[in-house]
């Protein structure tokens, strides 16, 4: 949630940032925030003035009685009585304005950093890096010819990527056919038990899931993350704390009887550990990771992009979460990006990194990078991670603060999180990109966790 100080100190920049994020009626909404805050302050001032006047008059009553000024004392009592009756009305005015102000602030998204590209959709995202392509002989040939640059952090045009995709396109089976061929995943059985979007993993398919979870957690542990095993249902306060509510209310599974929500990501329970907490600067950065099942209604999703593992209602994911100081959060974000990239490099999957445009970013993010892996059978990129810096936006909702070592001042933390990684599309790409006549090849880094080199 944006702070009132941010709005008052940088009103023009805040409005411009919200417009960059394609937030409708940005200027009008910010002006309404100021109006409601002015009303709240006015009601507070009336209450404070009445309370101070009541206290002043009350103190004079004893003196008036001692001086024998009974009539004046009685008039003073009547005056304090009138003030006392007025104060609840001022409190109601203040509470009403405060409630309206908070409700409005909760509907306003975070403001993107200057680094975020302009644009209203995924079409405007900026490709900032391509990796693991050089493992492909054909791409080495293309690079030698100068058709496409393969060095890290080179930007490739859509035309160049299209050329690469065409060169890589061979007769490969999509993962849903491979899953059936090797008896790894039963999508129909999932429909029988729960419905579409709830696959059942079987045999080596289940082992592959477990191997990836263990691999991701082990790598996070090596990188200094403390593993958390949180609940997979959260209360309403937790949903509001990280910004899923009210923005994503219709996309979350809601247990209405108990007013609990199934988590869409481990970000929600893990970040909420620090709700209403004041940390010491020496404790930062805090680095946590968690494996959980994740649940998303994905209302309105349809078409070819939801086939197989491409879009599920329940899936496994390992999440990394950081709580940091404002001064160090940029370095933390870069470290998180390097960690996610390292996982994809070890899994030997062709990937690219995109800096999301203002219109494609999440409600809460100030800066977000997506990692996508290339599916050789589907001839398309599959998102497997979003890694975001939220600045103070979540921390303000959570009241997550830290005490600075130098001056002991208590101030808001920065929060960050990233998928490291989400399993469904990783599994899809692993199956499709590693299929051979002999079976599915397991990347070397994953073999100790799988206990085999090939799925046959």
Secondary structure, 3 states (H helix, E strand, C coil): CCCHHHHHHCHHHHHHHHHHCCCCCHHHHHHHHHHHHHHHHHHHHHHHHHHHHHHHHHHHHHHHHHCCCHHHHHHHHHHHHHHHHHHHHHHHHHHHHHHHHHHHHCCCCCCCCCCCCCCCCHHHCEEEEEECHHHCHHHHHHHHHCCCCCCCCCCCCHHHHHHHHHHHCCCCCCHHHHHHHCCCEEHHHHHHHCCCCCCEECCHHHHHHHHHHHHHHHHHHHCCCEEECCCCEEEHHHHHHHCCCCCCHHHCCEECCCCEEECCCCHHHHHHHHCCCEEEHHHCCEEEEEEEEEECCCCCCCCHHHCCCCCCCEEEEEEEEEEECCCCHHHHHHHHHHHHHHHHHHCCCCEEEEECCHHHCCCCCCEEEEEEEEECCCCEEEEEEEEEECCCHHHHHHCCEEECCCCCCEEECEEEEEEEEEHHHHHHHHHHHCEECCEEECCHHHHHHHCCCEEC
